[in-house]
Amino acid sequence: MRTVIKKALAAVETGDYEAASAAYSEAVPVLDRAVTHGIIQKNKASRHKARLNTRVKALKA
């Protein structure tokens, strides 16, 4: 879980929207799976997804 979040953040840092968007799309199901397995709470997963999505959207603008 932490690895995909780090990969998404690294993709955002490069400034490439396509790569960042792909990394975000890869991270979302992993976070959702962590909630399903009881590793993290749903609000924490939602917070991670929202913050990643905000950074990815900022690249497009």
CHARMM-style PDB file with segment names, atoms N, HN, CA, C and O in Angstrom:
ATOM      1  N   MET     1       0.820  -1.185   0.000  1.00  0.00      PROA
ATOM      2  CA  MET     1       0.000   0.000   0.000  1.00  0.00      PROA
ATOM      3  C   MET     1       0.866   1.252   0.000  1.00  0.00      PROA
ATOM      4  O   MET     1       0.650   2.166  -0.796  1.00  0.00      PROA
ATOM      5  N   ARG     2       1.838   1.287   0.890  1.00  0.00      PROA
ATOM      6  HN  ARG     2       2.014   0.544   1.536  1.00  0.00      PROA
ATOM      7  CA  ARG     2       2.706   2.465   0.961  1.00  0.00      PROA
ATOM      8  C   ARG     2       3.533   2.623  -0.308  1.00  0.00      PROA
ATOM      9  O   ARG     2       3.853   3.735  -0.726  1.00  0.00      PROA
ATOM     10  N   THR     3       3.871   1.488  -0.910  1.00  0.00      PROA
ATOM     11  HN  THR     3       3.611   0.584  -0.571  1.00  0.00      PROA
ATOM     12  CA  THR     3       4.684   1.524  -2.127  1.00  0.00      PROA
ATOM     13  C   THR     3       3.935   2.188  -3.273  1.00  0.00      PROA
ATOM     14  O   THR     3       4.511   3.008  -3.987  1.00  0.00      PROA
ATOM     15  N   VAL     4       2.666   1.851  -3.463  1.00  0.00      PROA
ATOM     16  HN  VAL     4       2.198   1.185  -2.882  1.00  0.00      PROA
ATOM     17  CA  VAL     4       1.917   2.453  -4.562  1.00  0.00      PROA
ATOM     18  C   VAL     4       1.658   3.929  -4.310  1.00  0.00      PROA
ATOM     19  O   VAL     4       1.595   4.719  -5.252  1.00  0.00      PROA
ATOM     20  N   ILE     5       1.507   4.307  -3.051  1.00  0.00      PROA
ATOM     21  HN  ILE     5       1.558   3.666  -2.285  1.00  0.00      PROA
ATOM     22  CA  ILE     5       1.340   5.728  -2.727  1.00  0.00      PROA
ATOM     23  C   ILE     5       2.618   6.481  -3.056  1.00  0.00      PROA
ATOM     24  O   ILE     5       2.572   7.572  -3.625  1.00  0.00      PROA
ATOM     25  N   LYS     6       3.755   5.902  -2.702  1.00  0.00      PROA
ATOM     26  HN  LYS     6       3.792   5.016  -2.240  1.00  0.00      PROA
ATOM     27  CA  LYS     6       5.038   6.536  -3.003  1.00  0.00      PROA
ATOM     28  C   LYS     6       5.265   6.632  -4.504  1.00  0.00      PROA
ATOM     29  O   LYS     6       5.792   7.633  -4.989  1.00  0.00      PROA
ATOM     30  N   LYS     7       4.871   5.596  -5.246  1.00  0.00      PROA
ATOM     31  HN  LYS     7       4.443   4.783  -4.852  1.00  0.00      PROA
ATOM     32  CA  LYS     7       5.010   5.625  -6.702  1.00  0.00      PROA
ATOM     33  C   LYS     7       4.147   6.722  -7.305  1.00  0.00      PROA
ATOM     34  O   LYS     7       4.570   7.411  -8.233  1.00  0.00      PROA
ATOM     35  N   ALA     8       2.947   6.884  -6.786  1.00  0.00      PROA
ATOM     36  HN  ALA     8       2.602   6.325  -6.032  1.00  0.00      PROA
ATOM     37  CA  ALA     8       2.056   7.923  -7.294  1.00  0.00      PROA
ATOM     38  C   ALA     8       2.620   9.305  -6.987  1.00  0.00      PROA
ATOM     39  O   ALA     8       2.569  10.198  -7.833  1.00  0.00      PROA
ATOM     40  N   LEU     9       3.152   9.485  -5.795  1.00  0.00      PROA
ATOM     41  HN  LEU     9       3.193   8.760  -5.107  1.00  0.00      PROA
ATOM     42  CA  LEU     9       3.746  10.775  -5.437  1.00  0.00      PROA
ATOM     43  C   LEU     9       4.978  11.064  -6.288  1.00  0.00      PROA
ATOM     44  O   LEU     9       5.207  12.206  -6.684  1.00  0.00      PROA
ATOM     45  N   ALA    10       5.768  10.037  -6.566  1.00  0.00      PROA
ATOM     46  HN  ALA    10       5.582   9.109  -6.244  1.00  0.00      PROA
ATOM     47  CA  ALA    10       6.946  10.213  -7.410  1.00  0.00      PROA
ATOM     48  C   ALA    10       6.532  10.591  -8.831  1.00  0.00      PROA
ATOM     49  O   ALA    10       7.185  11.416  -9.471  1.00  0.00      PROA
ATOM     50  N   ALA    11       5.459   9.995  -9.321  1.00  0.00      PROA
ATOM     51  HN  ALA    11       4.928   9.326  -8.801  1.00  0.00      PROA
ATOM     52  CA  ALA    11       4.970  10.326 -10.660  1.00  0.00      PROA
ATOM     53  C   ALA    11       4.471  11.761 -10.717  1.00  0.00      PROA
ATOM     54  O   ALA    11       4.646  12.440 -11.729  1.00  0.00      PROA
ATOM     55  N   VAL    12       3.856  12.225  -9.644  1.00  0.00      PROA
ATOM     56  HN  VAL    12       3.714  11.673  -8.822  1.00  0.00      PROA
ATOM     57  CA  VAL    12       3.397  13.616  -9.586  1.00  0.00      PROA
ATOM     58  C   VAL    12       4.591  14.562  -9.595  1.00  0.00      PROA
ATOM     59  O   VAL    12       4.552  15.610 -10.240  1.00  0.00      PROA
ATOM     60  N   GLU    13       5.644  14.196  -8.886  1.00  0.00      PROA
ATOM     61  HN  GLU    13       5.676  13.344  -8.363  1.00  0.00      PROA
ATOM     62  CA  GLU    13       6.832  15.049  -8.809  1.00  0.00      PROA
ATOM     63  C   GLU    13       7.519  15.214 -10.162  1.00  0.00      PROA
ATOM     64  O   GLU    13       8.160  16.234 -10.415  1.00  0.00      PROA
ATOM     65  N   THR    14       7.386  14.210 -11.032  1.00  0.00      PROA
ATOM     66  HN  THR    14       6.865  13.381 -10.827  1.00  0.00      PROA
ATOM     67  CA  THR    14       8.000  14.325 -12.354  1.00  0.00      PROA
ATOM     68  C   THR    14       7.276  15.347 -13.215  1.00  0.00      PROA
ATOM     69  O   THR    14       7.860  15.908 -14.142  1.00  0.00      PROA
ATOM     70  N   GLY    15       6.004  15.590 -12.911  1.00  0.00      PROA
ATOM     71  HN  GLY    15       5.530  15.134 -12.158  1.00  0.00      PROA
ATOM     72  CA  GLY    15       5.239  16.566 -13.668  1.00  0.00      PROA
ATOM     73  C   GLY    15       4.534  15.996 -14.879  1.00  0.00      PROA
ATOM     74  O   GLY    15       3.913  16.739 -15.640  1.00  0.00      PROA
ATOM     75  N   ASP    16       4.618  14.689 -15.071  1.00  0.00      PROA
ATOM     76  HN  ASP    16       5.122  14.086 -14.453  1.00  0.00      PROA
ATOM     77  CA  ASP    16       3.968  14.033 -16.209  1.00  0.00      PROA
ATOM     78  C   ASP    16       2.550  13.634 -15.809  1.00  0.00      PROA
ATOM     79  O   ASP    16       2.362  12.755 -14.968  1.00  0.00      PROA
ATOM     80  N   TYR    17       1.562  14.279 -16.409  1.00  0.00      PROA
ATOM     81  HN  TYR    17       1.715  14.993 -17.092  1.00  0.00      PROA
ATOM     82  CA  TYR    17       0.169  14.031 -16.035  1.00  0.00      PROA
ATOM     83  C   TYR    17      -0.247  12.598 -16.337  1.00  0.00      PROA
ATOM     84  O   TYR    17      -0.918  11.965 -15.521  1.00  0.00      PROA
ATOM     85  N   GLU    18       0.140  12.079 -17.496  1.00  0.00      PROA
ATOM     86  HN  GLU    18       0.685  12.593 -18.159  1.00  0.00      PROA
ATOM     87  CA  GLU    18      -0.263  10.727 -17.882  1.00  0.00      PROA
ATOM     88  C   GLU    18       0.267   9.677 -16.912  1.00  0.00      PROA
ATOM     89  O   GLU    18      -0.461   8.772 -16.502  1.00  0.00      PROA
ATOM     90  N   ALA    19       1.536   9.806 -16.550  1.00  0.00      PROA
ATOM     91  HN  ALA    19       2.127  10.541 -16.883  1.00  0.00      PROA
ATOM     92  CA  ALA    19       2.145   8.858 -15.616  1.00  0.00      PROA
ATOM     93  C   ALA    19       1.514   8.976 -14.232  1.00  0.00      PROA
ATOM     94  O   ALA    19       1.262   7.973 -13.564  1.00  0.00      PROA
ATOM     95  N   ALA    20       1.265  10.198 -13.816  1.00  0.00      PROA
ATOM     96  HN  ALA    20       1.470  11.013 -14.358  1.00  0.00      PROA
ATOM     97  CA  ALA    20       0.662  10.426 -12.499  1.00  0.00      PROA
ATOM     98  C   ALA    20      -0.759   9.878 -12.458  1.00  0.00      PROA
ATOM     99  O   ALA    20      -1.179   9.294 -11.459  1.00  0.00      PROA
ATOM    100  N   SER    21      -1.489  10.068 -13.539  1.00  0.00      PROA
ATOM    101  HN  SER    21      -1.147  10.543 -14.351  1.00  0.00      PROA
ATOM    102  CA  SER    21      -2.853   9.562 -13.604  1.00  0.00      PROA
ATOM    103  C   SER    21      -2.871   8.035 -13.583  1.00  0.00      PROA
ATOM    104  O   SER    21      -3.722   7.428 -12.932  1.00  0.00      PROA
ATOM    105  N   ALA    22      -1.940   7.424 -14.291  1.00  0.00      PROA
ATOM    106  HN  ALA    22      -1.249   7.917 -14.819  1.00  0.00      PROA
ATOM    107  CA  ALA    22      -1.855   5.961 -14.298  1.00  0.00      PROA
ATOM    108  C   ALA    22      -1.478   5.434 -12.915  1.00  0.00      PROA
ATOM    109  O   ALA    22      -2.022   4.425 -12.465  1.00  0.00      PROA
ATOM    110  N   ALA    23      -0.557   6.106 -12.248  1.00  0.00      PROA
ATOM    111  HN  ALA    23      -0.115   6.924 -12.614  1.00  0.00      PROA
ATOM    112  CA  ALA    23      -0.139   5.683 -10.909  1.00  0.00      PROA
ATOM    113  C   ALA    23      -1.289   5.842  -9.919  1.00  0.00      PROA
ATOM    114  O   ALA    23      -1.464   5.010  -9.029  1.00  0.00      PROA
ATOM    115  N   TYR    24      -2.072   6.908 -10.074  1.00  0.00      PROA
ATOM    116  HN  TYR    24      -1.930   7.583 -10.797  1.00  0.00      PROA
ATOM    117  CA  TYR    24      -3.236   7.115  -9.209  1.00  0.00      PROA
ATOM    118  C   TYR    24      -4.258   6.005  -9.425  1.00  0.00      PROA
ATOM    119  O   TYR    24      -4.817   5.467  -8.470  1.00  0.00      PROA
ATOM    120  N   SER    25      -4.492   5.671 -10.682  1.00  0.00      PROA
ATOM    121  HN  SER    25      -4.037   6.108 -11.459  1.00  0.00      PROA
ATOM    122  CA  SER    25      -5.442   4.606 -11.000  1.00  0.00      PROA
ATOM    123  C   SER    25      -4.987   3.263 -10.455  1.00  0.00      PROA
ATOM    124  O   SER    25      -5.813   2.406 -10.140  1.00  0.00      PROA
ATOM    125  N   GLU    26      -3.693   3.077 -10.343  1.00  0.00      PROA
ATOM    126  HN  GLU    26      -3.022   3.773 -10.599  1.00  0.00      PROA
ATOM    127  CA  GLU    26      -3.148   1.846  -9.768  1.00  0.00      PROA
ATOM    128  C   GLU    26      -3.279   1.848  -8.246  1.00  0.00      PROA
ATOM    129  O   GLU    26      -3.460   0.792  -7.641  1.00  0.00      PROA
ATOM    130  N   ALA    27      -3.189   3.013  -7.630  1.00  0.00      PROA
ATOM    131  HN  ALA    27      -3.041   3.871  -8.122  1.00  0.00      PROA
ATOM    132  CA  ALA    27      -3.206   3.112  -6.177  1.00  0.00      PROA
ATOM    133  C   ALA    27      -4.599   2.951  -5.584  1.00  0.00      PROA
ATOM    134  O   ALA    27      -4.745   2.420  -4.483  1.00  0.00      PROA
ATOM    135  N   VAL    28      -5.618   3.401  -6.295  1.00  0.00      PROA
ATOM    136  HN  VAL    28      -5.500   3.833  -7.189  1.00  0.00      PROA
ATOM    137  CA  VAL    28      -6.982   3.387  -5.752  1.00  0.00      PROA
ATOM    138  C   VAL    28      -7.459   1.979  -5.381  1.00  0.00      PROA
ATOM    139  O   VAL    28      -7.946   1.792  -4.267  1.00  0.00      PROA
ATOM    140  N   PRO    29      -7.341   0.982  -6.264  1.00  0.00      PROA
ATOM    141  CA  PRO    29      -7.808  -0.345  -5.861  1.00  0.00      PROA
ATOM    142  C   PRO    29      -6.996  -0.947  -4.715  1.00  0.00      PROA
ATOM    143  O   PRO    29      -7.526  -1.715  -3.912  1.00  0.00      PROA
ATOM    144  N   VAL    30      -5.735  -0.606  -4.641  1.00  0.00      PROA
ATOM    145  HN  VAL    30      -5.304   0.017  -5.293  1.00  0.00      PROA
ATOM    146  CA  VAL    30      -4.901  -1.125  -3.551  1.00  0.00      PROA
ATOM    147  C   VAL    30      -5.388  -0.559  -2.222  1.00  0.00      PROA
ATOM    148  O   VAL    30      -5.484  -1.286  -1.233  1.00  0.00      PROA
ATOM    149  N   LEU    31      -5.693   0.730  -2.196  1.00  0.00      PROA
ATOM    150  HN  LEU    31      -5.614   1.321  -2.999  1.00  0.00      PROA
ATOM    151  CA  LEU    31      -6.211   1.344  -0.976  1.00  0.00      PROA
ATOM    152  C   LEU    31      -7.574   0.747  -0.608  1.00  0.00      PROA
ATOM    153  O   LEU    31      -7.839   0.477   0.563  1.00  0.00      PROA
ATOM    154  N   ASP    32      -8.422   0.546  -1.597  1.00  0.00      PROA
ATOM    155  HN  ASP    32      -8.206   0.766  -2.548  1.00  0.00      PROA
ATOM    156  CA  ASP    32      -9.734  -0.044  -1.325  1.00  0.00      PROA
ATOM    157  C   ASP    32      -9.607  -1.463  -0.793  1.00  0.00      PROA
ATOM    158  O   ASP    32     -10.370  -1.875   0.080  1.00  0.00      PROA
ATOM    159  N   ARG    33      -8.641  -2.210  -1.321  1.00  0.00      PROA
ATOM    160  HN  ARG    33      -8.021  -1.875  -2.031  1.00  0.00      PROA
ATOM    161  CA  ARG    33      -8.406  -3.571  -0.849  1.00  0.00      PROA
ATOM    162  C   ARG    33      -7.911  -3.564   0.595  1.00  0.00      PROA
ATOM    163  O   ARG    33      -8.272  -4.442   1.379  1.00  0.00      PROA
ATOM    164  N   ALA    34      -7.091  -2.584   0.949  1.00  0.00      PROA
ATOM    165  HN  ALA    34      -6.798  -1.871   0.312  1.00  0.00      PROA
ATOM    166  CA  ALA    34      -6.589  -2.489   2.320  1.00  0.00      PROA
ATOM    167  C   ALA    34      -7.744  -2.246   3.287  1.00  0.00      PROA
ATOM    168  O   ALA    34      -7.733  -2.756   4.408  1.00  0.00      PROA
ATOM    169  N   VAL    35      -8.732  -1.475   2.863  1.00  0.00      PROA
ATOM    170  HN  VAL    35      -8.740  -1.060   1.953  1.00  0.00      PROA
ATOM    171  CA  VAL    35      -9.912  -1.240   3.704  1.00  0.00      PROA
ATOM    172  C   VAL    35     -10.702  -2.533   3.865  1.00  0.00      PROA
ATOM    173  O   VAL    35     -11.141  -2.867   4.966  1.00  0.00      PROA
ATOM    174  N   THR    36     -10.877  -3.246   2.780  1.00  0.00      PROA
ATOM    175  HN  THR    36     -10.520  -2.975   1.887  1.00  0.00      PROA
ATOM    176  CA  THR    36     -11.645  -4.495   2.808  1.00  0.00      PROA
ATOM    177  C   THR    36     -11.014  -5.512   3.745  1.00  0.00      PROA
ATOM    178  O   THR    36     -11.715  -6.247   4.439  1.00  0.00      PROA
ATOM    179  N   HSD    37      -9.688  -5.551   3.761  1.00  0.00      PROA
ATOM    180  HN  HSD    37      -9.118  -4.953   3.197  1.00  0.00      PROA
ATOM    181  CA  HSD    37      -8.979  -6.506   4.619  1.00  0.00      PROA
ATOM    182  C   HSD    37      -8.775  -5.988   6.031  1.00  0.00      PROA
ATOM    183  O   HSD    37      -8.194  -6.688   6.861  1.00  0.00      PROA
ATOM    184  N   GLY    38      -9.232  -4.793   6.323  1.00  0.00      PROA
ATOM    185  HN  GLY    38      -9.704  -4.225   5.649  1.00  0.00      PROA
ATOM    186  CA  GLY    38      -9.157  -4.261   7.674  1.00  0.00      PROA
ATOM    187  C   GLY    38      -7.795  -3.710   8.050  1.00  0.00      PROA
ATOM    188  O   GLY    38      -7.503  -3.557   9.236  1.00  0.00      PROA
ATOM    189  N   ILE    39      -6.952  -3.409   7.069  1.00  0.00      PROA
ATOM    190  HN  ILE    39      -7.189  -3.533   6.106  1.00  0.00      PROA
ATOM    191  CA  ILE    39      -5.617  -2.884   7.364  1.00  0.00      PROA
ATOM    192  C   ILE    39      -5.700  -1.418   7.757  1.00  0.00      PROA
ATOM    193  O   ILE    39      -5.033  -0.979   8.694  1.00  0.00      PROA
ATOM    194  N   ILE    40      -6.527  -0.662   7.032  1.00  0.00      PROA
ATOM    195  HN  ILE    40      -7.068  -1.019   6.271  1.00  0.00      PROA
ATOM    196  CA  ILE    40      -6.738   0.746   7.367  1.00  0.00      PROA
ATOM    197  C   ILE    40      -8.238   1.021   7.371  1.00  0.00      PROA
ATOM    198  O   ILE    40      -9.032   0.239   6.847  1.00  0.00      PROA
ATOM    199  N   GLN    41      -8.607   2.154   7.975  1.00  0.00      PROA
ATOM    200  HN  GLN    41      -7.962   2.789   8.400  1.00  0.00      PROA
ATOM    201  CA  GLN    41     -10.009   2.526   8.002  1.00  0.00      PROA
ATOM    202  C   GLN    41     -10.392   3.222   6.704  1.00  0.00      PROA
ATOM    203  O   GLN    41      -9.537   3.750   5.994  1.00  0.00      PROA
ATOM    204  N   LYS    42     -11.679   3.217   6.403  1.00  0.00      PROA
ATOM    205  HN  LYS    42     -12.374   2.788   6.980  1.00  0.00      PROA
ATOM    206  CA  LYS    42     -12.137   3.770   5.133  1.00  0.00      PROA
ATOM    207  C   LYS    42     -11.864   5.265   5.017  1.00  0.00      PROA
ATOM    208  O   LYS    42     -11.611   5.763   3.919  1.00  0.00      PROA
ATOM    209  N   ASN    43     -11.912   5.990   6.139  1.00  0.00      PROA
ATOM    210  HN  ASN    43     -12.117   5.586   7.030  1.00  0.00      PROA
ATOM    211  CA  ASN    43     -11.652   7.428   6.076  1.00  0.00      PROA
ATOM    212  C   ASN    43     -10.197   7.718   5.726  1.00  0.00      PROA
ATOM    213  O   ASN    43      -9.908   8.682   5.018  1.00  0.00      PROA
ATOM    214  N   LYS    44      -9.289   6.895   6.214  1.00  0.00      PROA
ATOM    215  HN  LYS    44      -9.523   6.112   6.789  1.00  0.00      PROA
ATOM    216  CA  LYS    44      -7.877   7.085   5.890  1.00  0.00      PROA
ATOM    217  C   LYS    44      -7.636   6.823   4.405  1.00  0.00      PROA
ATOM    218  O   LYS    44      -6.897   7.560   3.753  1.00  0.00      PROA
ATOM    219  N   ALA    45      -8.257   5.780   3.873  1.00  0.00      PROA
ATOM    220  HN  ALA    45      -8.858   5.181   4.402  1.00  0.00      PROA
ATOM    221  CA  ALA    45      -8.115   5.488   2.450  1.00  0.00      PROA
ATOM    222  C   ALA    45      -8.707   6.619   1.621  1.00  0.00      PROA
ATOM    223  O   ALA    45      -8.134   7.021   0.609  1.00  0.00      PROA
ATOM    224  N   SER    46      -9.833   7.121   2.044  1.00  0.00      PROA
ATOM    225  HN  SER    46     -10.299   6.794   2.867  1.00  0.00      PROA
ATOM    226  CA  SER    46     -10.482   8.224   1.339  1.00  0.00      PROA
ATOM    227  C   SER    46      -9.601   9.464   1.364  1.00  0.00      PROA
ATOM    228  O   SER    46      -9.504  10.176   0.364  1.00  0.00      PROA
ATOM    229  N   ARG    47      -8.970   9.724   2.477  1.00  0.00      PROA
ATOM    230  HN  ARG    47      -9.049   9.146   3.290  1.00  0.00      PROA
ATOM    231  CA  ARG    47      -8.080  10.884   2.601  1.00  0.00      PROA
ATOM    232  C   ARG    47      -6.879  10.752   1.671  1.00  0.00      PROA
ATOM    233  O   ARG    47      -6.498  11.715   1.006  1.00  0.00      PROA
ATOM    234  N   HSD    48      -6.285   9.570   1.622  1.00  0.00      PROA
ATOM    235  HN  HSD    48      -6.594   8.787   2.162  1.00  0.00      PROA
ATOM    236  CA  HSD    48      -5.152   9.339   0.722  1.00  0.00      PROA
ATOM    237  C   HSD    48      -5.564   9.540  -0.736  1.00  0.00      PROA
ATOM    238  O   HSD    48      -4.863  10.194  -1.507  1.00  0.00      PROA
ATOM    239  N   LYS    49      -6.714   8.966  -1.098  1.00  0.00      PROA
ATOM    240  HN  LYS    49      -7.283   8.434  -0.471  1.00  0.00      PROA
ATOM    241  CA  LYS    49      -7.180   9.080  -2.475  1.00  0.00      PROA
ATOM    242  C   LYS    49      -7.468  10.533  -2.839  1.00  0.00      PROA
ATOM    243  O   LYS    49      -7.133  10.979  -3.936  1.00  0.00      PROA
ATOM    244  N   ALA    50      -8.082  11.265  -1.928  1.00  0.00      PROA
ATOM    245  HN  ALA    50      -8.354  10.902  -1.036  1.00  0.00      PROA
ATOM    246  CA  ALA    50      -8.423  12.659  -2.207  1.00  0.00      PROA
ATOM    247  C   ALA    50      -7.168  13.509  -2.375  1.00  0.00      PROA
ATOM    248  O   ALA    50      -7.098  14.346  -3.275  1.00  0.00      PROA
ATOM    249  N   ARG    51      -6.196  13.299  -1.528  1.00  0.00      PROA
ATOM    250  HN  ARG    51      -6.252  12.619  -0.797  1.00  0.00      PROA
ATOM    251  CA  ARG    51      -4.971  14.098  -1.613  1.00  0.00      PROA
ATOM    252  C   ARG    51      -4.164  13.771  -2.862  1.00  0.00      PROA
ATOM    253  O   ARG    51      -3.598  14.663  -3.494  1.00  0.00      PROA
ATOM    254  N   LEU    52      -4.114  12.492  -3.215  1.00  0.00      PROA
ATOM    255  HN  LEU    52      -4.574  11.767  -2.701  1.00  0.00      PROA
ATOM    256  CA  LEU    52      -3.425  12.106  -4.449  1.00  0.00      PROA
ATOM    257  C   LEU    52      -4.144  12.675  -5.674  1.00  0.00      PROA
ATOM    258  O   LEU    52      -3.514  13.185  -6.600  1.00  0.00      PROA
ATOM    259  N   ASN    53      -5.470  12.577  -5.658  1.00  0.00      PROA
ATOM    260  HN  ASN    53      -5.982  12.163  -4.905  1.00  0.00      PROA
ATOM    261  CA  ASN    53      -6.248  13.075  -6.784  1.00  0.00      PROA
ATOM    262  C   ASN    53      -6.088  14.586  -6.954  1.00  0.00      PROA
ATOM    263  O   ASN    53      -6.037  15.084  -8.078  1.00  0.00      PROA
ATOM    264  N   THR    54      -6.009  15.303  -5.852  1.00  0.00      PROA
ATOM    265  HN  THR    54      -6.050  14.898  -4.938  1.00  0.00      PROA
ATOM    266  CA  THR    54      -5.812  16.748  -5.911  1.00  0.00      PROA
ATOM    267  C   THR    54      -4.482  17.082  -6.569  1.00  0.00      PROA
ATOM    268  O   THR    54      -4.402  17.997  -7.389  1.00  0.00      PROA
ATOM    269  N   ARG    55      -3.453  16.351  -6.215  1.00  0.00      PROA
ATOM    270  HN  ARG    55      -3.518  15.608  -5.548  1.00  0.00      PROA
ATOM    271  CA  ARG    55      -2.129  16.593  -6.822  1.00  0.00      PROA
ATOM    272  C   ARG    55      -2.107  16.250  -8.289  1.00  0.00      PROA
ATOM    273  O   ARG    55      -1.483  16.956  -9.082  1.00  0.00      PROA
ATOM    274  N   VAL    56      -2.784  15.164  -8.672  1.00  0.00      PROA
ATOM    275  HN  VAL    56      -3.291  14.590  -8.028  1.00  0.00      PROA
ATOM    276  CA  VAL    56      -2.815  14.760 -10.074  1.00  0.00      PROA
ATOM    277  C   VAL    56      -3.592  15.791 -10.893  1.00  0.00      PROA
ATOM    278  O   VAL    56      -3.166  16.155 -11.989  1.00  0.00      PROA
ATOM    279  N   LYS    57      -4.716  16.260 -10.378  1.00  0.00      PROA
ATOM    280  HN  LYS    57      -5.063  15.964  -9.487  1.00  0.00      PROA
ATOM    281  CA  LYS    57      -5.510  17.255 -11.081  1.00  0.00      PROA
ATOM    282  C   LYS    57      -4.760  18.577 -11.237  1.00  0.00      PROA
ATOM    283  O   LYS    57      -4.943  19.285 -12.228  1.00  0.00      PROA
ATOM    284  N   ALA    58      -3.921  18.905 -10.263  1.00  0.00      PROA
ATOM    285  HN  ALA    58      -3.773  18.330  -9.459  1.00  0.00      PROA
ATOM    286  CA  ALA    58      -3.157  20.145 -10.323  1.00  0.00      PROA
ATOM    287  C   ALA    58      -2.171  20.118 -11.480  1.00  0.00      PROA
ATOM    288  O   ALA    58      -1.827  21.171 -12.017  1.00  0.00      PROA
ATOM    289  N   LEU    59      -1.713  18.946 -11.872  1.00  0.00      PROA
ATOM    290  HN  LEU    59      -1.993  18.091 -11.436  1.00  0.00      PROA
ATOM    291  CA  LEU    59      -0.798  18.829 -13.000  1.00  0.00      PROA
ATOM    292  C   LEU    59      -1.485  19.181 -14.317  1.00  0.00      PROA
ATOM    293  O   LEU    59      -0.877  19.764 -15.215  1.00  0.00      PROA
ATOM    294  N   LYS    60      -2.751  18.819 -14.412  1.00  0.00      PROA
ATOM    295  HN  LYS    60      -3.245  18.346 -13.683  1.00  0.00      PROA
ATOM    296  CA  LYS    60      -3.489  19.043 -15.651  1.00  0.00      PROA
ATOM    297  C   LYS    60      -3.771  20.533 -15.867  1.00  0.00      PROA
ATOM    298  O   LYS    60      -3.793  21.016 -16.999  1.00  0.00      PROA
ATOM    299  N   ALA    61      -3.981  21.236 -14.785  1.00  0.00      PROA
ATOM    300  HN  ALA    61      -3.963  20.844 -13.865  1.00  0.00      PROA
ATOM    301  CA  ALA    61      -4.321  22.673 -14.884  1.00  0.00      PROA
ATOM    302  C   ALA    61      -3.128  23.538 -15.220  1.00  0.00      PROA
ATOM    303  OT1 ALA    61      -3.261  24.757 -15.335  1.00  0.00      PROA
TER     304      ALA     61
END
